[in-house]
Amino acid sequence: MHLDVDALRPHIYVPKHGARDDRKVTLSAFAVPALTEWKKSRGAGGPHPWLFPSPRGPKPMADMQLGRIVREALEAIEFHATDMSPRVLRNTYARRQLIAERINEDVSRLLGLASQRTVTRFLSTLSSD
């Protein structure tokens, strides 16, 4: 995974993994400052293939650890929901794309989904207002 916050259109490049094609996900403006700071905080230790590397060495962060970090960040901004996992971040991103009138196929591709079923479910949760 490659994070480029300095590009004309800041993005994350996600390489092909299993059945999922490679993709470039353009970052929304609200996310750029936080990801810029995150990138700076990782220091000059060289590029890592993971956006969230393990603090224990050159491997990806464990799912449980990332889940704890996301939960703590959500609690810090006083966000409370039944699901306080990274999934809520993915779902919010998907809904923001749909609200911005991205088509289902584009949102599915950005999320790395094999079908549009999940995006159709997200779309059904949005108010028609």
C-alpha positions in Angstrom: 0.0 0.0 0.0 1.4 3.4 -1.0 0.2 6.6 0.6 0.9 9.8 -1.5 -0.4 12.9 0.2 1.8 15.2 -1.9 0.4 14.3 -5.3 -1.8 16.7 -7.2 -4.6 14.3 -6.2 -3.6 12.7 -2.9 -4.2 9.0 -3.0 -3.5 5.5 -1.6 -2.4 2.9 -4.1 -3.5 -0.6 -3.1 -1.7 -3.4 -5.1 -3.5 -6.5 -6.4 -4.2 -9.0 -3.6 -5.7 -12.3 -4.4 -8.9 -11.8 -6.5 -8.9 -8.1 -5.8 -7.5 -5.9 -8.5 -5.0 -3.1 -7.8 -6.6 0.3 -7.4 -5.8 3.9 -6.6 -8.1 5.5 -4.0 -8.2 9.3 -4.1 -8.3 10.8 -0.6 -11.1 13.0 0.4 -9.9 16.5 1.4 -10.9 15.9 5.1 -8.5 13.0 5.4 -5.4 14.6 3.9 -4.3 16.5 7.0 -4.6 13.5 9.3 -2.8 11.2 6.9 -0.1 13.7 6.3 0.6 13.8 10.0 0.4 10.0 10.2 3.0 9.8 7.5 5.3 12.3 9.2 4.9 10.4 12.5 6.3 7.3 10.9 9.6 9.0 10.5 12.4 8.5 8.1 12.5 4.8 8.6 11.9 4.2 4.9 8.8 3.3 3.0 6.7 0.4 4.3 4.4 -1.7 2.2 1.7 -1.2 4.8 -0.2 1.9 5.8 -0.3 0.7 9.4 2.9 -1.3 10.0 3.3 -3.4 13.2 5.3 -1.6 15.9 7.0 -5.0 16.5 8.8 -5.2 13.1 8.5 -5.3 9.4 5.0 -6.8 9.1 1.4 -5.5 8.9 -0.3 -4.4 12.1 -2.5 -7.1 13.7 -6.2 -6.7 13.2 -6.9 -6.7 16.9 -4.4 -3.9 17.5 -5.8 -1.8 14.6 -9.3 -2.3 16.0 -8.2 -1.0 19.4 -6.5 2.0 17.9 -9.7 2.8 15.9 -11.9 2.3 18.9 -9.7 4.7 21.0 -9.7 7.3 18.3 -13.5 7.1 18.0 -13.9 7.4 21.7 -11.6 10.4 21.8 -13.9 12.3 19.5 -16.9 11.1 21.5 -18.3 8.9 18.7 -20.3 6.0 20.1 -22.0 3.2 18.1 -22.6 -0.5 18.3 -19.7 -1.1 15.8 -16.5 0.8 16.8 -14.2 -1.2 14.5 -12.4 -0.1 11.3 -15.5 -1.3 9.5 -17.4 1.9 10.6 -14.6 3.9 8.8 -15.0 1.9 5.6 -18.8 2.2 5.7 -18.6 6.0 6.3 -16.2 6.4 3.4 -18.5 4.4 1.1 -21.6 6.5 2.2 -19.7 9.7 1.6 -18.8 8.6 -1.9 -22.4 7.7 -2.6 -23.6 11.1 -1.2 -21.1 12.7 -3.6 -23.0 10.9 -6.4 -20.3 8.4 -7.2 -21.8 5.4 -9.1 -22.1 2.0 -7.4 -19.5 0.5 -9.6 -16.9 3.1 -8.7 -17.6 2.8 -5.0 -17.3 -1.0 -5.2 -14.0 -0.7 -7.0 -12.6 1.8 -4.5 -13.5 -0.6 -1.6 -12.0 -3.5 -3.4 -15.3 -5.4 -3.5 -16.0 -8.2 -6.0 -19.7 -7.2 -6.4 -22.0 -4.2 -5.9 -24.2 -5.9 -3.3 -22.6 -4.1 -0.3 -22.7 -0.7 -2.0 -26.3 -1.3 -2.9 -27.0 -2.0 0.8 -25.2 1.2 1.8 -27.2 3.2 -0.7 -30.4 1.9 0.8 -29.5 3.3 4.2 -29.2 6.9 2.9 -32.0 9.3 3.3 -33.7 10.4 0.1 -33.6 14.0 1.3 
